[in-house]
């Protein structure tokens, strides 16, 4: 299989991480854990964006230098991702020397190719977006994303000649309709391009916090022509060409819808100008809203991931974000909905199934997995779970894909009620008890394997309690999900609930 690479946006360090950042990062992590189970060579990148006016202002407000503020806040992101069991292969910071080299190399290539020119620009600028807007794009005179007043700015800048790339971008998206997802976002991108593209500023002289333009060090690179290049930096651009060509183009950029045009219009045009291929897919998901509003420092509605992990555990947070929200449209977060989902799916279904099967197996079978199988309905349901999860993950439908796994969990609970192994035990039918519990233990093994990308801690603990060697992460699909792979004689262990019920 070819290598598979996934990126999150690099998160801006003007503020600390919130659950909107976690939403994208968890989705990326689940996707790459899934691909690793298939034996793919995977590269998963996240990191922090540390240059620009907004960042310099945030540092000044804290009485710190931009570098000190960046160091402090970037570490907060690393800590948050550790809490959420994010398995990234690299964490890039745009203040690193490797990124400095990559940005200057790409800038020089585009300049040498004639697509960067000096000019004077006057326009309406949103500091929070680090972007210019036209009058028509404003909402009641304010930024359409942040709802804040824009500033009129006039400055001598270098400009990237984006206007030259409209036709090439349309041709590319005609040939690669899958390159922007979901389809509503693709239509948005095509509409934006067809309106006519404007050249955009790629440098500033009014600030010094940034990477100097290589041919004119009085200018520093504007945040988007700096930040977007991080995806190439981490794969070796500017330092290891062979490694870069091995991984590029990236398979998925996962981004929020508010930065879609930068990733699906500006970025592929920049790459074309530098002689590189555009990304294979840009998937722009909706916002995770709180009380119907986008999270914002000014609205005081930001929620730190660690606050939720303290109550729900990392698995509970990961599960809720990708099962209670469809990945694509906007989703609305509420604490009450999170408690309800946790109790219904994790405590009552997953946790209850694991507890009752292991308790009965220890009590009725002496704590050893049997060789006997009934090979009843759970065999077919297990195959359907793998098929459903595979289909969902292929289109980043996390809710639908893992819904198939929870269908298997519910089927196993229903099977236990139907076959009533406690009654078989009371009747002295040891052979039937072993066959029924053999099917249940086999199902638990498959559930632990398939649920691992989403709830890695609980799945790994269940795997251990089943007496299985290694961890789910060591297994390889599809062979590992084949029915009948639960070894006879494995030492089973019951234990405390994997997901204790929570009170609302």
C-alpha positions as CSV (number, residue, x, y, z in Angstrom):
1,X,0.0,0.0,0.0
2,X,1.2,3.6,-0.7
3,X,2.0,5.7,2.4
4,X,-0.9,7.5,4.0
5,X,-0.5,11.0,5.6
6,X,-3.0,13.1,7.5
7,X,-2.7,16.6,8.9
8,X,-4.7,18.8,11.3
9,X,-4.4,22.6,11.0
10,X,-1.6,24.0,13.0
11,X,-3.3,25.8,15.8
12,X,-2.7,29.4,16.5
13,X,-1.0,30.1,19.8
14,X,-2.7,33.4,20.6
15,X,-4.8,31.3,23.0
16,X,-5.0,27.9,24.7
17,X,-6.5,24.8,23.2
18,X,-10.3,24.2,23.3
19,X,-12.6,21.4,22.3
20,X,-12.9,22.8,18.8
21,X,-9.2,22.1,18.3
22,X,-9.7,18.7,19.9
23,X,-12.5,17.8,17.6
24,X,-10.3,18.0,14.5
25,X,-7.4,16.3,16.2
26,X,-9.3,13.4,17.5
27,X,-10.8,12.8,14.1
28,X,-7.3,12.7,12.6
29,X,-6.1,10.4,15.3
30,X,-8.9,7.9,14.8
31,X,-8.3,7.9,11.1
32,X,-4.6,7.2,11.4
33,X,-5.1,4.5,14.1
34,X,-7.5,2.8,11.8
35,X,-5.1,2.9,8.9
36,X,-2.3,1.5,11.1
37,X,-4.5,-1.5,11.9
38,X,-4.4,-2.3,8.2
39,X,-0.6,-2.2,8.2
40,X,-0.3,1.1,6.3
41,X,2.7,3.3,6.6
42,X,1.2,6.4,8.2
43,X,2.4,9.9,9.0
44,X,0.2,12.1,11.2
45,X,1.1,15.8,11.7
46,X,-0.2,18.4,14.0
47,X,1.5,21.5,15.6
48,X,1.2,25.2,16.2
49,X,1.2,28.3,14.1
50,X,3.3,31.0,15.9
51,X,3.8,34.0,13.7
52,X,1.7,37.0,12.8
53,X,0.1,40.1,14.2
54,X,-2.5,38.4,16.3
55,X,0.2,36.4,18.0
56,X,2.4,39.4,18.7
57,X,-0.6,41.2,20.2
58,X,-1.5,38.3,22.4
59,X,2.1,38.1,23.7
60,X,2.2,41.9,24.4
61,X,-1.1,41.6,26.3
62,X,0.6,39.1,28.6
63,X,3.7,41.1,29.0
64,X,5.8,38.5,27.3
65,X,8.0,38.3,24.1
66,X,6.3,36.5,21.2
67,X,8.8,33.6,21.5
68,X,8.1,33.2,25.3
69,X,4.3,33.2,24.7
70,X,4.6,30.8,21.8
71,X,6.8,28.4,23.9
72,X,4.3,28.5,26.7
73,X,1.1,28.1,24.7
74,X,2.5,25.5,22.3
75,X,3.3,23.3,25.2
76,X,-0.4,23.5,26.3
77,X,-1.3,21.9,23.0
78,X,1.2,19.1,23.4
79,X,-0.2,18.5,26.9
80,X,-3.8,18.5,25.7
81,X,-3.0,15.9,22.9
82,X,-1.2,13.7,25.4
83,X,-4.4,13.7,27.6
84,X,-6.5,12.7,24.6
85,X,-4.1,9.9,23.5
86,X,-3.3,11.6,20.2
87,X,-0.7,9.5,18.4
88,X,0.8,12.1,16.1
89,X,4.2,11.3,14.5
90,X,5.4,14.8,14.4
91,X,4.5,18.1,16.1
92,X,5.7,21.1,14.1
93,X,6.2,24.7,15.3
94,X,6.5,27.4,12.7
95,X,9.3,29.0,14.8
96,X,11.6,26.0,14.2
97,X,14.7,26.4,11.9
98,X,13.5,23.6,9.6
99,X,10.4,25.6,8.9
100,X,12.3,28.8,8.4
101,X,14.3,27.0,5.6
102,X,11.3,25.5,4.0
103,X,9.4,28.8,3.8
104,X,12.3,30.7,2.3
105,X,12.9,27.9,-0.2
106,X,9.3,27.9,-1.4
107,X,9.0,31.7,-1.4
108,X,12.2,31.9,-3.6
109,X,10.9,29.3,-6.0
110,X,7.6,31.1,-6.5
111,X,9.3,34.5,-6.8
112,X,11.8,33.1,-9.3
113,X,8.8,31.7,-11.3
114,X,7.4,35.2,-11.6
115,X,4.3,34.8,-9.4
116,X,5.3,37.2,-6.6
117,X,5.3,41.0,-7.2
118,X,5.7,44.1,-5.1
119,X,2.7,46.4,-4.7
120,X,0.8,48.6,-2.3
121,X,-2.4,47.3,-0.8
122,X,-5.2,49.1,1.0
123,X,-8.1,47.0,2.3
124,X,-10.3,45.8,5.2
125,X,-8.3,43.5,7.5
126,X,-9.4,41.2,10.3
127,X,-6.6,40.6,12.7
128,X,-8.2,37.5,14.2
129,X,-8.4,35.9,10.7
130,X,-5.2,37.4,9.5
131,X,-7.1,38.0,6.2
132,X,-8.5,40.8,4.1
133,X,-12.2,41.0,3.2
134,X,-14.1,43.0,0.6
135,X,-17.1,45.2,1.7
136,X,-19.5,42.6,0.2
137,X,-18.0,39.8,2.4
138,X,-18.6,41.7,5.7
139,X,-21.7,41.2,7.8
140,X,-23.0,44.4,9.2
141,X,-19.5,45.9,8.7
142,X,-17.9,43.1,10.7
143,X,-15.7,40.1,9.9
144,X,-18.0,37.3,8.8
145,X,-16.2,34.7,10.9
146,X,-15.5,36.5,14.2
147,X,-18.1,39.2,14.1
148,X,-15.5,41.9,15.0
149,X,-14.9,45.2,13.3
150,X,-12.2,45.1,10.6
151,X,-9.4,47.6,10.2
152,X,-8.5,49.5,7.1
153,X,-4.8,48.9,6.4
154,X,-2.5,50.3,3.8
155,X,1.0,48.8,3.3
156,X,3.6,48.0,0.8
157,X,3.5,44.2,0.4
158,X,4.6,41.5,-1.9
159,X,1.7,39.8,-3.5
160,X,1.1,36.3,-4.7
161,X,-0.5,36.4,-8.2
162,X,-3.4,34.1,-7.3
163,X,-5.4,35.7,-10.1
164,X,-3.4,33.7,-12.6
165,X,-4.5,30.4,-11.1
166,X,-8.3,30.4,-11.4
167,X,-8.4,28.3,-14.6
168,X,-5.8,25.9,-13.4
169,X,-7.6,25.3,-10.1
170,X,-10.9,24.8,-11.9
171,X,-9.3,22.3,-14.3
172,X,-7.7,20.5,-11.3
173,X,-11.0,20.2,-9.4
174,X,-12.7,19.1,-12.6
175,X,-10.2,16.2,-12.9
176,X,-10.2,15.5,-9.1
177,X,-13.7,16.1,-7.8
178,X,-12.8,14.2,-4.6
179,X,-10.1,16.7,-3.7
180,X,-12.5,18.9,-1.6
181,X,-14.9,17.2,0.7
182,X,-17.8,17.1,1.6
183,X,-19.5,18.1,-1.6
184,X,-21.1,21.2,-0.2
185,X,-17.6,22.5,0.6
186,X,-16.4,21.6,-2.9
187,X,-19.3,23.6,-4.4
188,X,-18.3,26.5,-2.1
189,X,-14.7,26.4,-3.3
190,X,-15.8,26.3,-7.0
191,X,-18.1,29.2,-6.5
192,X,-15.4,31.3,-4.9
193,X,-12.9,30.6,-7.7
194,X,-15.5,31.3,-10.4
195,X,-16.2,34.8,-8.9
196,X,-12.6,35.7,-9.9
197,X,-9.5,35.4,-7.7
198,X,-7.7,38.4,-6.3
199,X,-3.9,38.5,-5.7
200,X,-3.2,38.4,-2.0
201,X,-0.5,39.9,0.2
202,X,2.2,37.6,1.4
203,X,4.4,39.9,3.4
204,X,4.3,42.6,6.1
205,X,6.7,45.5,7.0
206,X,4.8,46.7,10.0
207,X,5.8,43.7,12.2
208,X,9.1,41.9,12.7
209,X,7.7,38.7,14.2
210,X,7.9,36.3,11.3
211,X,10.2,34.8,8.7
212,X,12.1,37.3,6.5
213,X,11.5,37.3,2.8
214,X,14.7,35.9,1.3
215,X,15.2,38.5,-1.4
216,X,14.0,41.5,0.8
217,X,14.6,41.0,4.5
218,X,12.7,44.2,5.3
219,X,9.5,42.2,4.8
220,X,8.4,39.1,6.8
221,X,6.2,36.4,5.4
222,X,2.5,36.9,5.9
223,X,1.0,34.3,8.1
224,X,-0.7,32.1,5.4
225,X,2.3,31.9,3.1
226,X,4.2,30.9,6.2
227,X,1.7,28.7,8.0
228,X,0.5,26.5,5.1
229,X,4.0,25.5,4.2
230,X,4.3,23.6,7.5
231,X,2.7,20.6,5.9
232,X,5.6,20.4,3.5
233,X,8.2,21.2,6.1
234,X,7.4,18.2,8.3
235,X,7.7,15.9,5.3
236,X,11.2,17.0,4.4
237,X,10.7,20.0,2.1
238,X,13.8,22.2,2.1
239,X,15.9,19.5,3.8
240,X,15.2,15.9,2.6
241,X,13.8,15.9,-0.9
242,X,13.6,12.1,-1.2
243,X,11.6,11.9,2.0
244,X,9.3,14.7,0.8
245,X,8.6,12.9,-2.5
246,X,7.9,9.7,-0.6
247,X,5.1,11.3,1.4
248,X,3.8,14.2,-0.8
249,X,1.1,14.9,-1.8
250,X,-0.6,14.6,1.6
251,X,-3.7,12.3,1.7
252,X,-5.9,14.4,4.0
253,X,-5.8,17.9,5.3
254,X,-8.5,18.0,8.0
255,X,-9.6,21.6,8.6
256,X,-12.5,23.6,9.9
257,X,-14.8,25.2,7.4
258,X,-13.6,28.8,8.3
259,X,-10.1,28.1,6.8
260,X,-11.4,26.2,3.7
261,X,-10.5,28.8,1.1
262,X,-7.0,29.1,2.4
263,X,-6.5,25.3,2.1
264,X,-8.5,24.7,-1.1
265,X,-7.7,27.8,-3.1
266,X,-4.6,29.6,-1.8
267,X,-2.6,26.5,-0.9
268,X,-3.0,24.5,-4.1
269,X,-2.2,27.6,-6.1
270,X,0.9,28.2,-4.0
271,X,2.0,24.6,-4.6
272,X,1.4,24.8,-8.3
273,X,3.5,28.0,-8.4
274,X,6.3,26.2,-6.6
275,X,6.1,23.2,-9.0
276,X,4.5,20.8,-6.4
277,X,1.4,18.8,-6.5
278,X,-1.8,19.9,-4.6
279,X,-3.0,17.8,-1.6
280,X,-5.1,14.8,-2.5
281,X,-8.0,15.7,-0.2
282,X,-9.0,18.7,1.9
283,X,-11.9,17.8,4.2
284,X,-13.5,20.8,5.8
285,X,-15.8,20.0,8.7
286,X,-18.3,22.2,10.5
287,X,-17.8,24.0,13.8
288,X,-18.4,22.4,17.2
289,X,-20.8,24.9,18.6
290,X,-21.6,25.7,22.2
291,X,-25.1,27.0,22.8
292,X,-25.4,27.5,19.0
293,X,-22.4,29.7,18.8
294,X,-18.8,29.2,17.5
295,X,-16.3,29.0,20.4
296,X,-14.6,32.3,21.0
297,X,-12.5,33.9,23.6
298,X,-14.6,37.0,23.5
299,X,-17.8,35.1,24.0
300,X,-16.3,33.2,27.0
301,X,-17.7,29.9,25.7
302,X,-14.4,28.0,25.2
303,X,-14.1,24.6,26.9
304,X,-10.7,23.1,27.6
305,X,-10.3,19.4,26.7
306,X,-8.8,18.6,30.1
307,X,-11.9,19.8,31.9
308,X,-13.9,17.1,30.1
309,X,-11.2,14.4,30.4
310,X,-11.3,14.8,34.2
311,X,-15.0,13.7,34.1
312,X,-15.3,11.4,31.1
313,X,-11.8,10.1,30.6
314,X,-10.0,10.5,27.3
315,X,-12.1,7.6,25.7
316,X,-15.3,9.3,26.8
317,X,-14.4,12.6,25.2
318,X,-13.1,10.9,22.0
319,X,-16.2,8.8,21.7
320,X,-18.7,11.6,22.2
321,X,-17.1,14.0,19.7
322,X,-17.1,11.5,16.8
323,X,-20.3,9.5,17.6
324,X,-22.6,12.4,18.7
325,X,-21.6,14.7,15.8
326,X,-21.6,14.0,12.1
327,X,-18.2,14.9,10.8
328,X,-19.0,17.5,8.2
329,X,-21.8,19.7,9.2
330,X,-21.9,21.9,12.3
331,X,-22.4,20.1,15.6
332,X,-23.7,21.4,18.9
333,X,-21.9,20.5,22.1
334,X,-23.7,20.2,25.5
335,X,-22.6,18.6,28.7
336,X,-26.0,17.0,29.2
337,X,-25.8,15.2,25.8
338,X,-22.3,14.1,26.6
339,X,-23.4,12.4,29.9
340,X,-26.4,10.8,28.1
341,X,-24.2,9.4,25.3
342,X,-21.6,8.2,27.7
343,X,-24.1,6.3,29.9
344,X,-26.0,4.8,27.0
345,X,-23.2,3.7,24.7
346,X,-20.2,3.3,26.9
347,X,-21.5,2.4,30.4
348,X,-24.7,0.5,29.4
349,X,-23.6,-1.1,26.2
350,X,-19.8,-1.5,25.9
351,X,-19.0,-1.6,29.6
352,X,-22.0,-3.8,30.5
353,X,-21.3,-6.3,27.8
354,X,-17.7,-6.7,28.9
355,X,-18.6,-7.1,32.5
356,X,-21.3,-9.6,32.2
357,X,-19.5,-11.8,29.7
358,X,-16.3,-11.9,31.7
359,X,-18.1,-12.4,35.0
360,X,-20.0,-15.4,33.6
361,X,-16.9,-16.8,31.9
362,X,-14.9,-16.6,35.2
363,X,-17.9,-18.1,37.2
364,X,-19.0,-20.8,34.8
365,X,-15.8,-21.7,32.8
366,X,-13.2,-21.4,35.5
367,X,-11.7,-18.2,34.0
368,X,-10.5,-19.8,30.8
369,X,-11.8,-19.2,27.3
370,X,-13.4,-22.3,25.8
371,X,-12.8,-24.0,22.5
372,X,-16.5,-24.5,21.9
373,X,-18.5,-22.1,19.7
374,X,-22.2,-21.9,18.8
375,X,-21.2,-19.9,15.7
376,X,-24.6,-18.3,15.9
377,X,-25.8,-14.9,14.7
378,X,-22.9,-13.0,16.2
379,X,-20.6,-14.4,13.6
380,X,-22.5,-12.7,10.8
381,X,-23.0,-9.6,12.9
382,X,-19.2,-9.4,13.5
383,X,-18.5,-9.5,9.8
384,X,-21.1,-6.8,9.2
385,X,-19.4,-4.6,11.9
386,X,-16.1,-4.8,10.0
387,X,-17.8,-4.0,6.7
388,X,-19.8,-1.1,8.2
389,X,-16.7,0.4,9.9
390,X,-14.6,0.1,6.8
391,X,-17.3,1.8,4.7
392,X,-17.7,4.6,7.2
393,X,-14.0,5.2,7.5
394,X,-13.5,5.3,3.8
395,X,-15.7,8.5,3.7
396,X,-14.8,9.9,7.1
397,X,-18.3,9.0,8.4
398,X,-17.1,8.2,11.9
399,X,-20.5,8.2,13.5
400,X,-21.8,5.8,10.9
401,X,-18.8,3.6,10.9
402,X,-18.5,3.1,14.6
403,X,-22.3,2.8,14.7
404,X,-21.8,-0.5,13.0
405,X,-19.5,-1.6,15.9
406,X,-22.1,-0.6,18.5
407,X,-24.7,-2.5,16.5
408,X,-22.6,-5.6,17.2
409,X,-22.4,-4.7,20.9
410,X,-26.2,-4.4,21.1
411,X,-26.6,-7.6,19.2
412,X,-24.3,-9.4,21.7
413,X,-26.3,-8.1,24.6
414,X,-29.5,-9.2,22.9
415,X,-27.9,-12.6,22.2
416,X,-27.1,-13.1,25.8
417,X,-30.7,-12.3,26.8
418,X,-32.0,-14.7,24.2
419,X,-29.6,-17.6,25.1
420,X,-29.6,-17.0,28.8
421,X,-26.4,-18.8,29.8
422,X,-27.3,-18.5,33.5
423,X,-30.3,-20.7,32.8
424,X,-28.2,-23.2,30.8
425,X,-25.7,-23.2,33.7
426,X,-28.5,-23.9,36.2
427,X,-29.7,-26.7,34.0
428,X,-26.3,-28.3,34.0
429,X,-25.7,-27.9,30.2
430,X,-22.0,-27.1,30.4
431,X,-21.5,-27.7,26.7
432,X,-24.1,-25.1,25.7
433,X,-22.8,-22.6,28.3
434,X,-19.3,-22.9,26.8
435,X,-20.6,-22.5,23.2
436,X,-22.7,-19.5,24.0
437,X,-19.9,-17.8,26.0
438,X,-17.4,-18.8,23.4
439,X,-19.3,-16.7,20.9
440,X,-19.6,-13.8,23.3
441,X,-15.8,-13.9,24.1
442,X,-15.1,-14.0,20.4
443,X,-17.3,-11.0,19.9
444,X,-15.6,-9.1,22.7
445,X,-12.3,-9.7,21.0
446,X,-13.6,-8.3,17.7
447,X,-15.2,-5.3,19.5
448,X,-12.0,-4.5,21.3
449,X,-10.1,-4.6,18.0
450,X,-12.6,-2.5,16.0
451,X,-13.2,0.0,18.8
452,X,-9.5,0.6,19.4
453,X,-9.1,3.6,17.1
454,X,-11.8,5.5,18.9
455,X,-11.4,4.3,22.5
456,X,-7.9,3.0,22.7
457,X,-7.6,2.9,26.5
458,X,-10.7,0.9,27.2
459,X,-10.2,-1.4,24.1
460,X,-6.6,-2.2,25.2
461,X,-7.8,-3.0,28.8
462,X,-10.6,-5.2,27.5
463,X,-8.0,-7.0,25.3
464,X,-5.8,-7.6,28.3
465,X,-8.7,-8.9,30.4
466,X,-9.4,-11.4,27.6
467,X,-6.0,-12.8,28.1
468,X,-4.9,-11.9,24.6
469,X,-1.2,-11.2,23.8
470,X,0.0,-7.7,22.9
471,X,-2.5,-5.0,22.3
472,X,-5.1,-4.3,19.6
473,X,-2.6,-1.9,18.1
474,X,-0.4,-4.9,17.3
475,X,-3.1,-6.6,15.2
476,X,-3.6,-6.4,11.4
477,X,-6.9,-6.2,9.6
478,X,-8.7,-7.9,8.0
479,X,-7.2,-11.2,9.3
480,X,-7.3,-10.2,13.0
481,X,-11.1,-9.6,12.8
482,X,-11.7,-13.1,11.4
483,X,-14.2,-15.1,13.5
484,X,-12.6,-18.0,15.4
485,X,-9.3,-16.3,16.4
486,X,-10.0,-16.2,20.1
487,X,-7.6,-18.8,21.5
488,X,-8.9,-21.6,23.8
489,X,-7.4,-21.5,27.3
490,X,-6.8,-17.8,27.5
491,X,-6.8,-16.6,31.1
492,X,-9.8,-14.3,31.6
493,X,-10.0,-11.5,34.1
494,X,-12.9,-9.6,35.4
495,X,-12.5,-6.2,36.8
496,X,-14.1,-2.9,37.6
497,X,-16.4,-1.4,35.1
498,X,-14.6,0.0,32.1
499,X,-17.0,2.9,32.0
500,X,-18.7,3.6,35.4
501,X,-22.1,5.3,35.0
502,X,-22.1,9.1,35.5
503,X,-24.8,11.1,37.3
504,X,-26.1,14.0,35.2
